[in-house]
């Protein structure tokens, strides 16, 4: 049976995920017997598209890239309605990270759990601000809350500690948790000014137009919280 997937958020991560799924579909079937349909995608900028039998991923991507909008299969749903009403089995919550109250991602996760859908997310809001509530709700409803993509760009640290290292006691975590500030500090070490290093990071796409989350430490703080909640 094909796994049916819905995406909430269709920015860089959502589009990249769809590109990988499209490119790797044959390989995933051949190597792992895994097949899927992306049945719904919702984004605050582009609206919502839904086809219970599966969307044409390339058409969805082309519409956004070439025309700046979704083409075909449009429905009058917001992301929460899409999560509740679609026939998806897995929701990929990929909306913007909000470290003040975790919304709208927390609401999206709750809607998925309440309707028996697994959640896979790279959104640090629910994982940092409400991990225990989210994990508890997922367990109560017999689904999974998977957050590997929230820290270390998906490097499997969370799965490592819950799998191969499950019998170990983790006493400390050390590492570079924010690539943007790591890049800026490395450039400053070579003699570049902070302002020039930040501008270069933005030019290269490492830093956002508003870099506050990175350079003032909010992103790293969220990742420390997630690692503490899960690994320890």
Buried (B, 14 or more C-beta within 10 A) or exposed (E): EEBBBBBBBBBEBBBEBBEEBBEEBEEBEEEEEEEBBBBBBBBBEBBBBBBEEBBBBEBBBEBBEEEEEBBEBEBEBBBBBBBBBBBBBBBBBBBEBBBEEBEBBBBBBBBBBBBEBBBBBBBBBBBBBBBEBBBEBBEEBEBBBBBBBBBBEEEEBBEBBEEEEEEEEBEEBEEEBBBBBBBBEEBBEEEBEEEEBBBBBBEEEBBEEEBEBBBEBBBBBBBBBBBEBBBE
